[in-house]
Amino acid sequence: MIFDELYADRARCMKTSEIREFFKLTEDPSVMSFAGGFPSAEFFPMEKVCEVVNGLIDEEGKYALQYGPTEGNFELRKYLAEKMTREGIPSTVDNILITNGSQQGMDLLSKVFLNPGDPVIVEEPGYVGGLGAIYNYEGDRISIPLDKDGIQVDLLAVKLRKLKMEGRSPKFAYLVPNFQNPTGISMSLERRQQMLQLAKEYNFIILEDNPYGEIRFEGEPVQSIKSMDTEGRVVYLGSFSKTFIPGIRVGWTVADESLIQKLACAKQATDLCSNSLGQRMAYRFASSGYIDTHVSSLIARYKEKRDLMLSCMDQHFPEGVTWTRPQGGFFIWVTLPEGMNARSLLYKAIERKVAFVDGAGFFVNGNGKNTARFAFSEACPDKILRGIAILGKVMHEELAAFKKAKTA
Ligand SMILES: Cc1ncc(COP(=O)(O)O)c(C=O)c1O
């Protein structure tokens, strides 16, 4: 059967992320990989999960294994509304939609807001899952470069004026303000305020995705954009994937009640409801205070990995290569000298059994060929020590060859 001529126009453009395809190359267990940005499975509270799941099945199995409301389990929504309120985002149950991971929030928002060709502001580089959701609904991704304080709002202001002159305006801006994937960069308070101001001026929504915000190693938390929003213009995405476990696929969307209802309509046709067992697990773990204690221990353990990776990079990476020093999250962003190709470096590294992801896939405009993302979240200390040392050697060799070719 040839499906090509039957596909909807919308589906014709869909493709899997190049980055995810590339992970397959790095799945060889003998490869020391800093490619995948998964949480560390060693940190999953396996025994406690067994105990809680057994209790759940015994005590409320007939609900935990049943379909549930599209909007999500009431108790969990109530817990999350209170949590959001404590975090400066006044919410009630009606402001909360439980989703299959925060990824589904991006999909639903794109589904309800995007017509083909609608402009959407994205970060450059940006999170591939968000970029993919927008792409699948045929949004026109307009990328604005980041600097050390996040998205460059002055460049965005210029772009918005230009779009206006063309009679166009973005539907929303997709941002990851804390410890962004892929760069580890956080947006300053001033930028967050300026971003909200621009959103008001040009009447677009901000989609604030915050899966890493609680994994902060140092520095003071910065106010969320949603907490400064007085009009319901900001939609906030939260997730249990990094603070607890991703396999339950439980995330949440916080928005105005009317928008939650629209998103719930869109969700109903997608999956009827989120994972009932997963939601009840999340509720038990969260409401007992277990997740808060767990997050404190995660912070200490991920910080050790970040510190180790940074000190190995300091020791082994050659002059001319630069990298971010994230205050939280899972990722370090590496920039090679202009003109060097991170993909070629990656192929050389894989021959020596070390992997990372080259950065071009996080850009929507073909830029970023000299960049790379390193995840410190999953690798064990021994692999970080050995892998970064090997990579340092490969970088020295590649850099020498690059300089030679340049002067030849
Ligand atoms: C920035 C960002 N947003 C969302 C997600 C998806 O998270 P979830 O498991 O909640 O769907 C990820 C996962 O890596 C991410 O990095």
The ligand as an SDF file (V2000), in Angstrom:
LIG
                    3D

 16 16  0  0  0  0  0  0  0  0999 V2000
   11.6930   21.5840   27.6570 C   0  0  0  0  0  0  0  0  0  0  0  0
   10.9010   20.3180   27.7350 C   0  0  0  0  0  0  0  0  0  0  0  0
    9.5720   20.3910   27.7390 N   0  0  0  0  0  0  0  0  0  0  0  0
    8.8170   19.2850   27.8190 C   0  0  0  0  0  0  0  0  0  0  0  0
    9.3820   18.0270   27.8710 C   0  0  0  0  0  0  0  0  0  0  0  0
    8.4900   16.8420   27.8850 C   0  0  0  0  0  0  0  0  0  0  0  0
    8.2030   16.4520   29.1650 O   0  0  0  0  0  0  0  0  0  0  0  0
    7.0190   15.4710   29.5360 P   0  0  0  0  0  0  0  0  0  0  0  0
    7.6560   14.1860   29.9030 O   0  0  0  0  0  0  0  0  0  0  0  0
    6.3390   16.1440   30.6620 O   0  0  0  0  0  0  0  0  0  0  0  0
    6.1240   15.3340   28.3380 O   0  0  0  0  0  0  0  0  0  0  0  0
   10.7630   17.9030   27.8830 C   0  0  0  0  0  0  0  0  0  0  0  0
   11.3770   16.5760   27.9330 C   0  0  0  0  0  0  0  0  0  0  0  0
   12.5410   16.3740   27.8130 O   0  0  0  0  0  0  0  0  0  0  0  0
   11.5510   19.0890   27.8160 C   0  0  0  0  0  0  0  0  0  0  0  0
   12.8760   19.0330   27.8170 O   0  0  0  0  0  0  0  0  0  0  0  0
  1  2  1  0
  2  3  1  0
  2 15  2  0
  3  4  2  0
  4  5  1  0
  5  6  1  0
  5 12  2  0
  6  7  1  0
  7  8  1  0
  8  9  2  0
  8 10  1  0
  8 11  1  0
 12 13  1  0
 12 15  1  0
 13 14  2  0
 15 16  1  0
M  END
$$$$
